[in-house]
């Protein structure tokens, strides 16, 4: 099996910064895309940022210029540096990974999610 464990959430004032981390462990051959999603109360889960194994990134328009996604392929980790936080960034943030696992006779990609970490931006 594969587990994703997030850390780094918390309460921060508007304009502040937080850094989220996510560690993937278990039966992993390789990891393709890794990403961060968020879900605020009453809203659907939305993509915040995504990064390929080669380092190409995609960001939601609402976070461009404020958030930076990065990863350490050797450690199977992904990070989200969040600067200039706004109250509307308040949500549960989830780590996602497209994990390639060695199955009998084939390599297959599976979609895994972390348990989520709360980020609250409030004065």
Backbone torsions as a table, in degrees:
resi	resn	phi	psi	omega
1	UNK	NA	170.8	-179.5
2	UNK	-129.2	138.1	176.9
3	UNK	-123.5	141.6	172.0
4	UNK	-117.6	126.8	-178.6
5	UNK	-124.0	120.0	179.3
6	UNK	-94.8	156.9	173.7
7	UNK	-154.1	162.4	172.9
8	UNK	107.7	-3.7	177.9
9	UNK	-72.1	174.6	178.3
10	UNK	159.3	-165.5	179.7
11	UNK	-102.7	131.5	-179.4
12	UNK	-143.2	150.6	178.5
13	UNK	-78.4	155.1	175.2
14	UNK	-54.2	137.9	-176.6
15	UNK	90.1	-9.8	-178.2
16	UNK	-83.6	-175.7	-176.5
17	UNK	-131.1	151.7	172.0
18	UNK	-143.7	153.4	175.0
19	UNK	-125.2	119.9	176.8
20	UNK	-95.0	144.8	176.2
21	UNK	-127.3	150.8	176.8
22	UNK	-142.1	126.2	179.6
23	UNK	-112.1	128.3	176.6
24	UNK	-101.7	136.1	179.7
25	UNK	-144.9	162.5	178.9
26	UNK	119.3	-151.3	-176.2
27	UNK	-83.3	85.6	-174.1
28	UNK	-118.8	125.2	172.1
29	UNK	-87.1	-48.2	175.8
30	UNK	-161.8	170.1	177.5
31	UNK	-126.6	126.2	175.8
32	UNK	-81.0	-114.7	-179.1
33	UNK	-72.9	146.0	169.4
34	UNK	-127.2	146.3	-176.2
35	UNK	-154.3	170.1	175.0
36	UNK	-121.5	133.8	175.4
37	UNK	-123.0	163.3	175.2
38	UNK	-143.2	155.0	179.0
39	UNK	-141.1	117.5	176.0
40	UNK	-94.2	156.9	-179.5
41	UNK	-54.4	129.6	178.7
42	UNK	82.0	-2.2	-178.9
43	UNK	-113.2	161.1	173.8
44	UNK	-79.3	157.9	175.2
45	UNK	-67.0	135.2	-177.8
46	UNK	-129.9	152.1	177.3
47	UNK	-71.8	132.8	173.9
48	UNK	-100.3	-51.8	-178.9
49	UNK	-159.4	152.5	-178.5
50	UNK	-141.2	146.8	179.5
51	UNK	-140.5	134.8	178.0
52	UNK	-82.4	171.5	178.2
53	UNK	-64.9	-22.9	178.1
54	UNK	-88.5	-4.8	175.8
55	UNK	99.4	3.3	175.9
56	UNK	-72.8	138.8	-173.5
57	UNK	-122.6	154.3	173.8
58	UNK	-135.8	139.1	-179.9
59	UNK	-129.4	148.0	168.9
60	UNK	-65.8	145.3	-179.3
61	UNK	-56.6	-33.8	-175.2
62	UNK	-69.0	-16.4	-177.5
63	UNK	-117.3	-4.1	-178.9
64	UNK	-57.6	134.0	-179.6
65	UNK	85.2	-10.6	179.8
66	UNK	-116.4	-35.4	-177.8
67	UNK	-108.2	147.7	176.1
68	UNK	-133.4	125.4	176.5
69	UNK	-99.8	142.1	176.7
70	UNK	-148.2	166.8	179.9
71	UNK	-148.2	157.0	174.7
72	UNK	-119.5	102.1	-175.5
73	UNK	-65.1	-33.3	-179.0
74	UNK	-66.6	-30.4	-178.1
75	UNK	-102.3	-0.8	-176.5
76	UNK	55.6	46.9	-178.7
77	UNK	-125.4	150.7	174.8
78	UNK	-131.7	146.5	-176.5
79	UNK	-127.8	155.7	173.0
80	UNK	-135.6	108.9	174.6
81	UNK	-88.7	120.6	-176.4
82	UNK	-115.9	115.7	179.1
83	UNK	-115.6	164.4	178.1
84	UNK	48.8	48.5	-175.4
85	UNK	-65.6	145.9	-178.9
86	UNK	-121.1	156.9	177.6
87	UNK	-55.3	-32.5	-179.8
88	UNK	-72.4	-6.1	173.0
89	UNK	-82.5	-6.7	179.8
90	UNK	-62.1	125.4	-177.4
91	UNK	-178.5	171.4	166.3
92	UNK	-88.2	127.1	-178.4
93	UNK	-102.0	131.4	-177.6
94	UNK	-118.2	138.3	173.5
95	UNK	-89.5	141.5	177.5
96	UNK	-131.8	143.0	177.9
97	UNK	-142.1	136.1	174.3
98	UNK	-95.6	97.2	-171.0
99	UNK	-97.6	130.2	175.3
100	UNK	-93.3	124.7	-180.0
101	UNK	-120.4	145.9	177.6
102	UNK	-82.9	113.3	177.7
103	UNK	-109.7	165.4	-179.9
104	UNK	-53.2	112.2	176.1
105	UNK	80.7	2.3	-176.0
106	UNK	-163.1	157.8	168.9
107	UNK	-99.8	131.0	-178.7
108	UNK	-128.9	145.7	178.3
109	UNK	-97.2	134.3	178.2
110	UNK	-125.5	152.4	-177.7
111	UNK	-103.1	122.2	-179.1
112	UNK	-123.8	150.4	179.9
113	UNK	-127.4	146.2	170.9
114	UNK	-81.5	179.0	-176.0
115	UNK	-82.8	-14.1	179.3
116	UNK	97.8	147.3	176.2
117	UNK	-135.8	134.9	-175.4
118	UNK	-80.6	132.2	171.3
119	UNK	-119.8	122.5	179.8
120	UNK	-123.1	123.9	179.1
121	UNK	-112.4	109.4	-174.3
122	UNK	-158.2	148.1	175.4
123	UNK	-94.2	NA	NA
